[in-house]
Amino acid sequence: MAQDVDAVLAGLRRHARQLVAEVAGPLRRVRLRSGDTVLEVEWHGAAATAEPVRAPETPAPGVAPPAASTTAAPGRIEVRSPIVGTFYRAPEPGAAPFVRVGDAVRPGQVVGIVEAMKLMNEVTAERAGRVVEILVDDGRPVEYDQPLVALDPA
């Protein structure tokens, strides 16, 4: 049952990113529903602006970039937060972290989790690479599309 909800939420997030990318103007609120599951995003302050749709091999554009966004060093890949919440490096307190500096990662590998509204959302690497920096401390709040882990491409 939890996997079904996770799959529905993942689909809703994907549709929200596509919708925001396709709309020709600023947004204040997006609400998507699939059965009993609802995803609603509202921006306070400046409205989100639409960006062109990126190629399928790159992550969908951020709808509200974090205020303290870092710029990746040339040639580095950033693994970004899929949602606003709290970043955790390990699956549970006291467990080994998903990845450490120097680890090799493959596409789709979990590198952390972001807790939002008591749901644990896996953060996965889009591409293969070697972890060169963990950009957010364990247990810290993160914004949507905030860089979490820096990778050197494989």
DSSP file with accessible surface (Angstrom, degrees, kcal/mol):
  #  RESIDUE AA STRUCTURE BP1 BP2  ACC     N-H-->O    O-->H-N    N-H-->O    O-->H-N    TCO  KAPPA ALPHA  PHI   PSI    X-CA   Y-CA   Z-CA
    1    1 A M     >        0   0  181      0, 0.0     4,-2.0     0, 0.0     5,-0.2   0.000 360.0 360.0 360.0 -45.3    0.0    0.0    0.0
    2    2 A A  H  >  +     0   0   69      1,-0.2     4,-2.6     2,-0.2     5,-0.2   0.873 360.0  53.5 -63.5 -35.4    2.8    2.4    0.9
    3    3 A Q  H  > S+     0   0  161      2,-0.2     4,-2.5     1,-0.2    -1,-0.2   0.876 106.5  52.8 -66.0 -36.1    4.5    1.7   -2.4
    4    4 A D  H  > S+     0   0  109      2,-0.2     4,-2.5     1,-0.2    -2,-0.2   0.932 111.0  46.0 -63.7 -45.1    1.3    2.5   -4.3
    5    5 A V  H  X S+     0   0   47     -4,-2.0     4,-2.9     2,-0.2     5,-0.2   0.928 112.6  50.9 -63.9 -42.5    1.1    5.9   -2.5
    6    6 A D  H  X S+     0   0   64     -4,-2.6     4,-2.5     1,-0.2    -2,-0.2   0.914 110.9  48.6 -60.8 -42.3    4.8    6.5   -3.2
    7    7 A A  H  X S+     0   0   63     -4,-2.5     4,-2.3     2,-0.2    -1,-0.2   0.912 112.3  48.2 -65.6 -41.5    4.3    5.7   -6.9
    8    8 A V  H  X S+     0   0   44     -4,-2.5     4,-2.6     2,-0.2    -2,-0.2   0.939 113.1  47.9 -64.3 -44.4    1.3    7.9   -7.2
    9    9 A L  H  X S+     0   0   20     -4,-2.9     4,-2.7     2,-0.2     5,-0.2   0.908 110.2  52.2 -64.3 -39.3    3.1   10.8   -5.4
   10   10 A A  H  X S+     0   0   29     -4,-2.5     4,-2.3    -5,-0.2    -1,-0.2   0.927 111.1  47.7 -62.1 -42.5    6.2   10.3   -7.7
   11   11 A G  H  X S+     0   0    9     -4,-2.3     4,-2.5     2,-0.2    -2,-0.2   0.913 111.3  50.2 -64.2 -41.5    3.9   10.5  -10.7
   12   12 A L  H  X S+     0   0   11     -4,-2.6     4,-2.6     2,-0.2    -2,-0.2   0.909 110.2  50.3 -64.4 -40.6    2.2   13.6   -9.4
   13   13 A R  H  X S+     0   0   42     -4,-2.7     4,-2.4     2,-0.2    -1,-0.2   0.926 110.7  49.9 -62.3 -42.2    5.5   15.3   -8.7
   14   14 A R  H  X S+     0   0  134     -4,-2.3     4,-2.1     1,-0.2    -2,-0.2   0.936 112.3  46.9 -62.1 -44.2    6.6   14.5  -12.3
   15   15 A H  H  X S+     0   0  101     -4,-2.5     4,-2.8     1,-0.2    -1,-0.2   0.888 109.8  54.0 -65.8 -37.3    3.4   15.9  -13.7
   16   16 A A  H  X S+     0   0   12     -4,-2.6     4,-2.7     2,-0.2     5,-0.2   0.931 108.6  48.6 -63.6 -43.8    3.7   19.0  -11.6
   17   17 A R  H  X S+     0   0   55     -4,-2.4     4,-2.1     1,-0.2    -2,-0.2   0.922 113.2  47.4 -62.0 -42.7    7.2   19.7  -12.9
   18   18 A Q  H  X S+     0   0   92     -4,-2.1     4,-1.7     2,-0.2    -2,-0.2   0.928 112.3  49.9 -63.8 -43.8    6.0   19.2  -16.5
   19   19 A L  H  X S+     0   0   70     -4,-2.8     4,-1.7     1,-0.2     3,-0.3   0.942 111.3  47.6 -61.2 -46.8    3.1   21.5  -15.9
   20   20 A V  H  < S+     0   0    7     -4,-2.7     5,-0.2     1,-0.2    -1,-0.2   0.900 111.7  51.4 -63.3 -37.6    5.2   24.3  -14.4
   21   21 A A  H  < S+     0   0   11     -4,-2.1    -1,-0.2    -5,-0.2    -2,-0.2   0.833 113.1  45.2 -68.9 -29.6    7.7   24.0  -17.3
   22   22 A E  H  < S+     0   0  135     -4,-1.7     2,-0.2    -3,-0.3    -1,-0.2   0.704  89.1  97.6 -89.4 -20.2    4.9   24.3  -19.9
   23   23 A V     <  -     0   0   47     -4,-1.7     2,-1.2    -5,-0.2    27,-0.1  -0.505  68.8-140.7 -74.2 135.3    2.9   27.2  -18.4
   24   24 A A  S    S+     0   0  110     -2,-0.2    -1,-0.1    25,-0.1    -3,-0.1  -0.491  72.9  30.1 -95.2  65.8    3.8   30.5  -19.9
   25   25 A G  S    S-     0   0   25     -2,-1.2    25,-0.2    -5,-0.2    -2,-0.1  -0.923  96.2 -54.2 165.3 173.0    3.7   32.7  -16.8
   26   26 A P        -     0   0   97      0, 0.0     2,-0.3     0, 0.0    23,-0.2  -0.374  46.6-151.8 -72.7 148.4    4.3   32.9  -13.1
   27   27 A L  B     +A   48   0A  31     21,-2.2    21,-1.8     1,-0.1     3,-0.1  -0.911  22.8 179.6-118.9 149.3    2.5   30.4  -10.8
   28   28 A R  S    S+     0   0  123      1,-0.4    15,-2.3    -2,-0.3     2,-0.3   0.604  75.5  14.8-113.8 -28.8    1.4   30.8   -7.1
   29   29 A R  E     -B   42   0B 136     13,-0.2     2,-0.4    19,-0.1    -1,-0.4  -0.993  52.7-171.0-152.4 141.4   -0.2   27.4   -6.6
   30   30 A V  E     -B   41   0B   9     11,-2.7    11,-3.0    -2,-0.3     2,-0.4  -0.999   9.1-177.2-130.2 133.0   -0.4   24.0   -8.3
   31   31 A R  E     +B   40   0B 134     -2,-0.4     2,-0.4     9,-0.2     9,-0.2  -0.984   2.8 178.2-134.3 122.6   -2.8   21.2   -7.2
   32   32 A L  E     -B   39   0B  37      7,-3.1     7,-3.1    -2,-0.4     2,-0.4  -0.956   7.4-164.0-123.2 143.9   -2.9   17.8   -8.8
   33   33 A R  E     +B   38   0B 154     -2,-0.4     2,-0.4     5,-0.2     5,-0.2  -0.982  14.8 178.2-131.3 139.5   -5.1   14.9   -7.8
   34   34 A S  E >  S-B   37   0B  60      3,-2.9     3,-2.1    -2,-0.4     2,-0.2  -0.892  71.1 -55.1-136.2 102.3   -5.0   11.1   -8.5
   35   35 A G  T 3  S-     0   0   60     -2,-0.4    -1,-0.0     1,-0.3     0, 0.0  -0.454 122.0 -17.6  64.2-125.6   -7.8    9.3   -6.8
   36   36 A D  T 3  S+     0   0  166     -2,-0.2     2,-0.4    -3,-0.1    -1,-0.3   0.525 119.3  96.1 -87.6  -7.4   -7.6   10.1   -3.1
   37   37 A T  E <   -B   34   0B  33     -3,-2.1    -3,-2.9     2,-0.0     2,-0.4  -0.735  53.7-174.1 -91.1 130.0   -4.0   11.4   -3.3
   38   38 A V  E     -B   33   0B  50     -2,-0.4     2,-0.5    -5,-0.2    -5,-0.2  -0.978  12.7-165.1-125.8 135.4   -3.5   15.1   -3.7
   39   39 A L  E     +B   32   0B  28     -7,-3.1    -7,-3.1    -2,-0.4     2,-0.4  -0.987  15.2 176.4-117.7 120.0   -0.3   17.0   -4.3
   40   40 A E  E     -B   31   0B  80     -2,-0.5     2,-0.4    -9,-0.2    -9,-0.2  -0.993   7.1-175.5-128.0 129.9   -0.5   20.8   -3.7
   41   41 A V  E     -B   30   0B  50    -11,-3.0   -11,-2.7    -2,-0.4     2,-0.4  -0.990   2.9-178.2-125.3 130.8    2.4   23.2   -3.9
   42   42 A E  E     -B   29   0B  77     -2,-0.4     2,-0.5   -13,-0.2   -13,-0.2  -0.996  15.0-147.5-131.0 135.1    2.1   26.9   -3.1
   43   43 A W        -     0   0   25    -15,-2.3     2,-0.3    -2,-0.4     5,-0.0  -0.885   9.6-151.9-102.6 129.7    4.8   29.5   -3.3
   44   44 A H        +     0   0  151     -2,-0.5     2,-0.3     3,-0.1    -2,-0.0  -0.747  68.3   2.8 -96.0 145.2    4.9   32.4   -0.9
   45   45 A G  S    S+     0   0   60     -2,-0.3    -2,-0.1     2,-0.0     2,-0.0  -0.640 123.6  28.3  82.4-135.2    6.4   35.6   -2.0
   46   46 A A  S    S-     0   0   91     -2,-0.3     2,-0.1     1,-0.1     3,-0.1  -0.324  87.4-118.3 -64.2 137.6    7.6   35.7   -5.6
   47   47 A A        -     0   0   33      1,-0.1   -19,-0.2   -21,-0.0     2,-0.1  -0.388  31.2-100.6 -74.1 152.8    5.7   33.4   -7.9
   48   48 A A  B     -A   27   0A   7    -21,-1.8   -21,-2.2    -2,-0.1     2,-0.4  -0.446  36.1-139.1 -70.9 146.2    7.5   30.6   -9.7
   49   49 A T        -     0   0   91     14,-0.3     2,-0.1   -23,-0.2   -25,-0.1  -0.853  17.6-110.8-109.7 147.5    8.4   31.3  -13.3
   50   50 A A        -     0   0   34     -2,-0.4   -29,-0.2   -25,-0.2   -28,-0.1  -0.450  31.3-165.4 -74.8 145.9    8.1   28.8  -16.1
   51   51 A E        -     0   0   57    -31,-0.2     3,-0.1    -2,-0.1   -28,-0.1  -0.915  32.1 -88.7-125.4 157.5   11.3   27.4  -17.7
   52   52 A P        -     0   0  111      0, 0.0     2,-0.2     0, 0.0   -30,-0.1  -0.294  51.4 -97.5 -64.7 150.9   11.7   25.6  -21.0
   53   53 A V        -     0   0   92    -32,-0.2     2,-0.2     7,-0.1     7,-0.1  -0.484  41.8-136.5 -69.1 134.6   11.4   21.8  -20.8
   54   54 A R        -     0   0  124     -2,-0.2    -1,-0.1     1,-0.1     6,-0.0  -0.480  30.0 -82.2 -89.2 165.0   14.7   20.1  -20.6
   55   55 A A    >   -     0   0   44     -2,-0.2     3,-2.1     1,-0.1    -1,-0.1  -0.258  45.6-109.0 -61.9 150.8   15.9   17.0  -22.5
   56   56 A P  T 3  S+     0   0  130      0, 0.0    -1,-0.1     0, 0.0     4,-0.1   0.762 114.3  63.5 -57.4 -26.5   14.7   13.7  -20.9
   57   57 A E  T 3  S+     0   0  124      2,-0.1    -2,-0.1     0, 0.0    -3,-0.0   0.605  97.3  66.5 -78.8  -6.9   18.2   12.8  -19.7
   58   58 A T  S <  S-     0   0   46     -3,-2.1    -4,-0.1     1,-0.1     0, 0.0  -0.805  97.0 -94.0-109.5 155.4   18.4   15.8  -17.4
   59   59 A P        -     0   0   55      0, 0.0     3,-0.1     0, 0.0    -1,-0.1  -0.260  49.9 -93.6 -62.7 153.4   16.4   16.4  -14.3
   60   60 A A        -     0   0   34      1,-0.1    -7,-0.1    -4,-0.1   -42,-0.1  -0.292  54.4 -90.4 -63.1 151.6   13.2   18.4  -14.6
   61   61 A P        -     0   0    9      0, 0.0     2,-0.2     0, 0.0    -1,-0.1  -0.271  41.4-105.1 -66.6 152.2   13.7   22.1  -13.9
   62   62 A G        -     0   0    4      1,-0.1    83,-0.0    83,-0.1    82,-0.0  -0.537  20.2-156.4 -75.0 138.6   13.2   23.5  -10.4
   63   63 A V  S    S+     0   0   18      1,-0.3   -14,-0.3    -2,-0.2    -1,-0.1   0.723  89.3  17.1 -89.2 -22.7   10.0   25.4   -9.8
   64   64 A A  S    S-     0   0   30    -16,-0.1    -1,-0.3    80,-0.1    80,-0.1  -0.664  84.2-148.1-147.4  86.2   11.3   27.4   -6.9
   65   65 A P        -     0   0   86      0, 0.0    80,-0.1     0, 0.0    79,-0.1  -0.217  31.5 -97.6 -59.0 145.7   15.1   27.4   -6.7
   66   66 A P    >   -     0   0   11      0, 0.0     3,-1.1     0, 0.0    -4,-0.0  -0.300  24.7-124.1 -64.3 150.1   16.5   27.5   -3.1
   67   67 A A  T 3  S+     0   0  115      1,-0.3     2,-0.1    -3,-0.1     0, 0.0   0.860 109.9  42.4 -63.1 -36.4   17.6   30.9   -1.9
   68   68 A A  T 3  S+     0   0   87      2,-0.0    -1,-0.3     0, 0.0     2,-0.1  -0.238  82.1 162.8-107.1  45.1   21.1   29.7   -1.1
   69   69 A S    <   -     0   0   55     -3,-1.1     2,-0.3    -2,-0.1    77,-0.1  -0.386  27.9-142.7 -66.0 139.1   21.7   27.6   -4.2
   70   70 A T        -     0   0   69     -2,-0.1     2,-0.5    77,-0.0    -1,-0.1  -0.730  12.0-124.1-100.2 153.4   25.3   26.7   -4.9
   71   71 A T        -     0   0  136     -2,-0.3     2,-0.1     1,-0.0     0, 0.0  -0.830  29.0-117.9 -97.3 131.5   26.7   26.5   -8.4
   72   72 A A        -     0   0   34     -2,-0.5     3,-0.1     1,-0.1     6,-0.1  -0.373  29.4-109.1 -67.9 143.5   28.3   23.2   -9.3
   73   73 A A    >   -     0   0   43      1,-0.2     3,-2.5     4,-0.1    -1,-0.1  -0.389  55.6 -76.2 -64.9 150.8   32.0   23.2  -10.1
   74   74 A P  T 3  S+     0   0  138      0, 0.0    -1,-0.2     0, 0.0     3,-0.1  -0.235 121.0  14.1 -52.8 131.4   32.6   22.7  -13.8
   75   75 A G  T 3  S+     0   0   57      1,-0.3     2,-0.2    -3,-0.1    -2,-0.1   0.319  99.9 121.5  86.0  -8.3   32.2   19.0  -14.7
   76   76 A R    <   -     0   0   82     -3,-2.5     2,-0.4    76,-0.2    -1,-0.3  -0.588  53.0-142.7 -88.9 152.5   30.4   18.1  -11.5
   77   77 A I  E     -C  151   0C  23     74,-3.2    74,-3.3    -2,-0.2     2,-0.5  -0.921  11.6-148.8-110.6 136.2   26.9   16.7  -11.2
   78   78 A E  E     -C  150   0C  30     -2,-0.4     2,-0.6    72,-0.2    72,-0.2  -0.909   4.7-147.4-107.3 131.9   24.6   17.8   -8.4
   79   79 A V  E     -C  149   0C   8     70,-3.1    69,-3.4    -2,-0.5    70,-1.5  -0.881  29.7-158.2 -92.0 123.9   22.0   15.4   -6.9
   80   80 A R  E     -C  147   0C  73     -2,-0.6    44,-0.2    67,-0.3    66,-0.1  -0.725  20.6 -96.1-111.4 156.7   19.1   17.7   -5.9
   81   81 A S        -     0   0    2     65,-2.3    64,-2.6    62,-0.3    65,-0.1  -0.470  22.1-155.3 -69.9 131.7   16.2   17.4   -3.5
   82   82 A P  S    S+     0   0   28      0, 0.0     2,-0.3     0, 0.0    -1,-0.1   0.566  75.6   9.8 -82.0  -6.1   13.0   16.3   -5.1
   83   83 A I  S    S-     0   0   35     60,-0.2     2,-0.3    63,-0.1    63,-0.1  -0.981  85.3 -88.5-163.6 161.0   10.9   17.9   -2.4
   84   84 A V  S    S+     0   0   76     -2,-0.3     2,-0.3    60,-0.1    59,-0.2  -0.644  77.7  85.2 -77.5 135.4   10.9   20.4    0.6
   85   85 A G  E    S-F  142   0D  14     57,-1.9    57,-3.1    -2,-0.3     2,-0.5  -0.968  79.9 -40.5 170.3-151.1   11.7   18.5    3.8
   86   86 A T  E     -FG 141 115D  39     29,-2.2    29,-3.0    -2,-0.3     2,-0.3  -0.948  50.2-135.9-114.3 127.1   14.4   17.2    6.1
   87   87 A F  E     -FG 140 114D   1     53,-2.7    52,-2.8    -2,-0.5    53,-0.5  -0.653  20.4-174.7 -86.5 133.8   17.5   15.5    4.6
   88   88 A Y  E     - G   0 113D  67     25,-3.0    25,-2.4    -2,-0.3    50,-0.1  -0.996  19.2-159.3-127.8 136.5   18.8   12.3    6.1
   89   89 A R  S    S+     0   0   66     -2,-0.4     9,-3.4    23,-0.2    10,-0.4   0.630  78.8  45.9 -85.5 -16.8   22.0   10.6    4.9
   90   90 A A  S    S-     0   0   15      7,-0.3    23,-0.1     8,-0.1     6,-0.1  -0.882  83.9-117.4-127.4 159.3   21.1    7.2    6.4
   91   91 A P  S    S-     0   0   73      0, 0.0    -1,-0.1     0, 0.0     5,-0.0   0.759  97.2  -1.6 -69.0 -22.0   17.9    5.0    6.4
   92   92 A E  S >  S-     0   0  130      4,-0.2     3,-2.1    -3,-0.0    -3,-0.0  -0.980  96.0 -70.6-160.5 159.7   17.5    5.3   10.2
   93   93 A P  T 3  S+     0   0  132      0, 0.0     3,-0.1     0, 0.0    -5,-0.0  -0.287 119.1  15.6 -57.5 134.5   19.4    6.8   13.1
   94   94 A G  T 3  S+     0   0   91      1,-0.3     2,-0.1    -4,-0.0     0, 0.0   0.280  99.1 120.0  86.6 -10.8   22.7    5.0   13.8
   95   95 A A  S <  S-     0   0   35     -3,-2.1    -1,-0.3     1,-0.1     3,-0.1  -0.426  75.2 -90.1 -82.4 161.3   22.7    3.2   10.5
   96   96 A A        -     0   0   67     -2,-0.1    -4,-0.2     1,-0.1    -1,-0.1  -0.402  51.5-101.2 -66.2 144.3   25.5    3.6    7.9
   97   97 A P        -     0   0   31      0, 0.0    -7,-0.3     0, 0.0    -1,-0.1  -0.286  24.0-118.5 -65.0 155.7   25.0    6.5    5.5
   98   98 A F  S    S+     0   0   59     -9,-3.4     2,-0.3     1,-0.2    14,-0.1   0.907  94.8   3.6 -59.4 -44.2   23.7    5.7    2.0
   99   99 A V        -     0   0    2     12,-0.4     2,-0.3   -10,-0.4    -1,-0.2  -0.976  64.4-160.2-141.7 156.5   26.9    7.1    0.5
  100  100 A R    >   -     0   0  136     -2,-0.3     3,-2.4    -3,-0.1    31,-0.3  -0.889  45.0 -75.4-128.3 162.7   30.2    8.7    1.7
  101  101 A V  T 3  S+     0   0   94     -2,-0.3    31,-0.2     1,-0.3     3,-0.1  -0.348 122.2  27.9 -57.6 131.4   32.7   10.9    0.0
  102  102 A G  T 3  S+     0   0   35     29,-3.1    -1,-0.3     1,-0.4     2,-0.1   0.146  90.0 129.4  99.4 -17.3   34.7    8.7   -2.4
  103  103 A D    <   -     0   0   67     -3,-2.4    28,-2.9    27,-0.1     2,-0.4  -0.426  56.9-129.0 -69.9 144.7   32.0    6.2   -3.0
  104  104 A A  E     -D  130   0C  59     26,-0.2     2,-0.3    -2,-0.1    26,-0.2  -0.763  26.9-164.7 -89.4 137.5   31.1    5.3   -6.6
  105  105 A V  E     -D  129   0C   7     24,-3.3    24,-2.0    -2,-0.4    49,-0.1  -0.914   7.2-148.7-122.5 153.6   27.3    5.6   -7.4
  106  106 A R    >   -     0   0  159     -2,-0.3     3,-2.1    22,-0.2    19,-0.3  -0.777  41.8 -76.1-113.5 161.1   25.3    4.3  -10.3
  107  107 A P  T 3  S+     0   0   80      0, 0.0    19,-0.2     0, 0.0     3,-0.1  -0.311 120.1  19.7 -57.7 134.5   22.2    5.8  -11.9
  108  108 A G  T 3  S+     0   0   49     17,-3.7     2,-0.2     1,-0.3    18,-0.1   0.328  89.0 139.6  87.5  -6.1   19.2    5.2   -9.7
  109  109 A Q    <   -     0   0   38     -3,-2.1    16,-2.2    16,-0.2     2,-0.3  -0.487  58.2-115.2 -73.4 137.9   21.2    4.5   -6.6
  110  110 A V  E     + H   0 124D  28     14,-0.2    14,-0.3    -2,-0.2     3,-0.1  -0.552  36.1 172.5 -72.6 128.6   19.8    6.0   -3.4
  111  111 A V  E     -     0   0D   3     12,-3.2   -12,-0.4     1,-0.4     2,-0.3   0.438  64.3 -30.6-114.4  -6.7   22.1    8.7   -1.9
  112  112 A G  E     - H   0 123D   0     11,-1.1    11,-2.9   -14,-0.1    -1,-0.4  -0.971  58.9-110.5 175.3-178.8   19.8   10.0    0.8
  113  113 A I  E     -GH  88 122D  13    -25,-2.4   -25,-3.0    -2,-0.3     2,-0.5  -0.975  11.5-149.9-135.4 151.9   16.2   10.6    1.9
  114  114 A V  E     -GH  87 121D   0      7,-2.6     7,-2.4    -2,-0.3     2,-0.5  -0.989  15.6-147.0-121.3 120.2   14.1   13.7    2.4
  115  115 A E  E     +GH  86 120D  38    -29,-3.0   -29,-2.2    -2,-0.5     2,-0.4  -0.752  23.3 170.4 -86.7 129.4   11.3   13.4    5.0
  116  116 A A  E >   - H   0 119D  16      3,-2.5     3,-1.8    -2,-0.5   -31,-0.1  -0.963  69.6 -15.2-141.3 120.7    8.2   15.4    4.2
  117  117 A M  T 3  S-     0   0  180     -2,-0.4     3,-0.1     1,-0.3    -1,-0.1   0.901 127.6 -53.7  53.5  45.3    5.0   15.1    6.1
  118  118 A K  T 3  S+     0   0  178      1,-0.2     2,-0.4     0, 0.0    -1,-0.3   0.557 114.3 118.0  67.8  10.4    6.1   11.9    7.7
  119  119 A L  E <   -H  116   0D  66     -3,-1.8    -3,-2.5     2,-0.0     2,-0.7  -0.908  60.7-138.3-106.1 135.9    6.8   10.3    4.3
  120  120 A M  E     -H  115   0D  96     -2,-0.4     2,-0.6    -5,-0.2    -5,-0.2  -0.834  18.3-164.4 -94.8 116.4   10.4    9.3    3.4
  121  121 A N  E     -H  114   0D   8     -7,-2.4    -7,-2.6    -2,-0.7     2,-0.1  -0.908  17.3-129.7-104.5 119.9   11.2   10.2   -0.2
  122  122 A E  E     -H  113   0D 130     -2,-0.6     2,-0.5    -9,-0.2    -9,-0.2  -0.421  11.8-148.1 -68.7 140.4   14.3    8.6   -1.7
  123  123 A V  E     -H  112   0D   3    -11,-2.9   -12,-3.2    -2,-0.1   -11,-1.1  -0.962  23.5-172.6-108.1 120.2   16.9   10.8   -3.3
  124  124 A T  E     -H  110   0D  49     -2,-0.5     2,-0.3   -14,-0.3   -14,-0.2  -0.858  26.8-110.6-118.8 152.5   18.6    9.0   -6.2
  125  125 A A        -     0   0    1    -16,-2.2   -17,-3.7   -19,-0.3   -16,-0.2  -0.600  16.5-157.5 -76.6 134.2   21.5    9.8   -8.5
  126  126 A E  S    S+     0   0  111     -2,-0.3     2,-0.3   -19,-0.2    -1,-0.1   0.762  77.5  23.9 -79.3 -29.2   20.5   10.5  -12.1
  127  127 A R  S    S-     0   0  123    -21,-0.1     2,-0.1   -20,-0.1   -18,-0.1  -0.889  88.9 -95.4-133.4 164.9   23.9    9.6  -13.4
  128  128 A A        +     0   0   36     -2,-0.3    26,-1.2    26,-0.1     2,-0.3  -0.445  60.4 121.5 -77.4 152.6   26.9    7.5  -12.4
  129  129 A G  E     -DE 105 153C   4    -24,-2.0   -24,-3.3    24,-0.3     2,-0.4  -0.982  58.3 -84.0 175.4-175.8   29.8    9.2  -10.6
  130  130 A R  E     -DE 104 152C 132     22,-2.5    22,-2.6    -2,-0.3     2,-0.3  -0.960  43.6-114.3-116.8 131.9   32.0    9.4   -7.5
  131  131 A V  E     + E   0 151C   1    -28,-2.9   -29,-3.1    -2,-0.4    20,-0.2  -0.495  40.2 166.1 -66.8 122.0   30.8   11.4   -4.5
  132  132 A V  E     +     0   0C  38     18,-2.7     2,-0.3     1,-0.4    19,-0.2   0.611  64.0   9.5-110.7 -18.9   33.1   14.4   -3.9
  133  133 A E  E     - E   0 150C  87     17,-1.4    17,-2.9   -33,-0.1     2,-0.6  -0.949  53.2-142.5-163.0 138.6   31.1   16.3   -1.4
  134  134 A I  E     - E   0 149C  34     -2,-0.3    15,-0.2    15,-0.2    14,-0.0  -0.929  22.4-168.6 -98.0 117.6   28.0   16.0    0.8
  135  135 A L        +     0   0   49     13,-2.6     2,-0.4    -2,-0.6    14,-0.2   0.602  64.0  49.5 -89.4 -13.1   26.5   19.5    0.6
  136  136 A V  S    S-     0   0    9     12,-0.8    -1,-0.1     4,-0.0     3,-0.1  -0.993  81.1-122.3-131.2 134.7   23.9   19.3    3.4
  137  137 A D    >   -     0   0  111     -2,-0.4     3,-1.5     1,-0.1   -50,-0.2  -0.382  43.6 -88.0 -70.7 151.4   24.4   18.1    6.9
  138  138 A D  T 3  S+     0   0   88      1,-0.2   -50,-0.2    -2,-0.1    -1,-0.1  -0.305 111.9  18.0 -59.6 135.1   22.3   15.2    8.2
  139  139 A G  T 3  S+     0   0   35    -52,-2.8    -1,-0.2     1,-0.3   -51,-0.2   0.569  92.8 134.3  81.8   9.7   18.9   16.2    9.7
  140  140 A R  E <   -F   87   0D 143     -3,-1.5   -53,-2.7   -53,-0.5    -1,-0.3  -0.679  60.5-107.9 -93.8 146.4   18.9   19.7    8.1
  141  141 A P  E     -F   86   0D  96      0, 0.0     2,-0.3     0, 0.0   -55,-0.3  -0.422  38.7-166.6 -68.4 144.4   15.9   21.2    6.3
  142  142 A V  E     -F   85   0D   2    -57,-3.1   -57,-1.9    -2,-0.1     2,-0.2  -0.936  12.6-132.1-132.1 156.4   16.2   21.4    2.5
  143  143 A E    >   -     0   0   99     -2,-0.3     3,-1.8   -59,-0.2   -62,-0.3  -0.628  43.3 -78.2 -99.6 163.8   14.3   23.3   -0.2
  144  144 A Y  T 3  S+     0   0   30      1,-0.3    -1,-0.1    -2,-0.2   -60,-0.1  -0.369 117.6   8.7 -60.1 134.2   13.0   21.8   -3.5
  145  145 A D  T 3  S+     0   0   25    -64,-2.6    -1,-0.3     1,-0.2   -83,-0.1   0.561  89.8 150.4  70.0  12.4   15.8   21.5   -6.0
  146  146 A Q    <   -     0   0   43     -3,-1.8   -65,-2.3   -63,-0.1    -1,-0.2  -0.559  54.6-108.4 -73.8 135.1   18.5   22.3   -3.5
  147  147 A P  E     +C   80   0C   4      0, 0.0   -67,-0.3     0, 0.0     3,-0.1  -0.436  43.9 168.1 -63.6 133.2   21.8   20.5   -4.2
  148  148 A L  E     +     0   0C   0    -69,-3.4   -13,-2.6     1,-0.4   -12,-0.8   0.730  61.6  20.6-114.1 -40.8   22.5   17.7   -1.7
  149  149 A V  E     -CE  79 134C   1    -70,-1.5   -70,-3.1   -15,-0.2     2,-0.4  -0.997  64.5-145.2-137.7 136.9   25.4   15.7   -3.1
  150  150 A A  E     -CE  78 133C   3    -17,-2.9   -18,-2.7    -2,-0.4   -17,-1.4  -0.884  19.9-170.9-104.9 133.7   28.1   16.6   -5.6
  151  151 A L  E     -CE  77 131C   0    -74,-3.3   -74,-3.2    -2,-0.4   -20,-0.2  -0.940  23.1-138.0-122.6 144.9   29.5   13.9   -7.9
  152  152 A D  E     - E   0 130C  70    -22,-2.6   -22,-2.5    -2,-0.4   -76,-0.2  -0.888  45.1-106.8 -91.2 130.1   32.4   13.8  -10.4
  153  153 A P  E       E   0 129C  72      0, 0.0   -24,-0.3     0, 0.0    -1,-0.0  -0.244 360.0 360.0 -61.0 148.4   31.0   12.0  -13.5
  154  154 A A              0   0  112    -26,-1.2   -26,-0.1   -49,-0.1    -3,-0.0  -0.455 360.0 360.0 -84.4 360.0   32.2    8.5  -14.1
